Amino acid sequence: MESKNLQLLINLKQIVEVSQSRGCWKAEEMKDIGITYNNVSEIVKQLQAEQTQEKDKQFEEITDDLEPELDES
């Protein structure tokens, strides 16, 4: 579920980027859009870091489980 939320936020970030490049926002709206964009970007960074840490932890657990088997051979 977390990866779906992460992908949703990445998509939202891309929508804001494309909309801005196409001039969809009025000048007075840009401040709020920018604040929202920065918040979403920060959440994406945090979720990506958490996923990386989780993958690293899983890799370490797998390699730790394999080490005794390698020593026995």
N, C-alpha and C positions, 0 to 999 in steps of 0.2 A: 504494500500500500504506500509506503514511504517513497518508493521510486516513481509511482504514479503522481504523487503530489509534487515531487521534484520536477518531473517532466512538465506538469501543468504550469509550474512557476517559470520554468525555462521558456515555455511557449508564450506565457504572458509577457515576459521580458522582451521576447522577439516581436510580439505584436506592438508593444510600445515603441520599440526601435523603428519598425517599419512605418508605423503611423506618423511618428515624428519626422522621418525622412520625407514623407509624402505631404507634410504640412497640414495634418489633420487637426492639430491643436491650435487654439487661439493663444496669443502671447500671454494673456492673463491666466490661462490654464496651465501653462508650462511649469510653474512653481510646484503645484500640487502633483502634476504628472511626474516631475523630477523626484519629488520626495517619495512617491509610491514606487517609482522605478528603483531608486536607491535602496529602499526597504526590501523589495523583492530580490534585488541582486545580492544583498547581504544574506538573506535567508537561503538563497541558492548556494552561495559559497559555504555556509555552515552545513547544509545538508550534504553537499558534495564531500566536504571534509569528513563528516561522520561516516559516510559510505566508504570512503577510502580507509578510514581507521578500522571499520568493521571488516572489510576485505582483508586488510593486513593481519588483523587478529585471527580471522579464519585460516589464512595461509599459514600463520605461525602454529596454530593448533594442528593443522594437517601435517606440517613438516615435523613437529614435535612427536606426533604419533608414529611417523615413519622412521625416526632416528633409531629406536631400539631394534627394529627389524634390520636396519642396515648394519648395526654393530654385531648382530648375531651371525651374519653371513661371512 
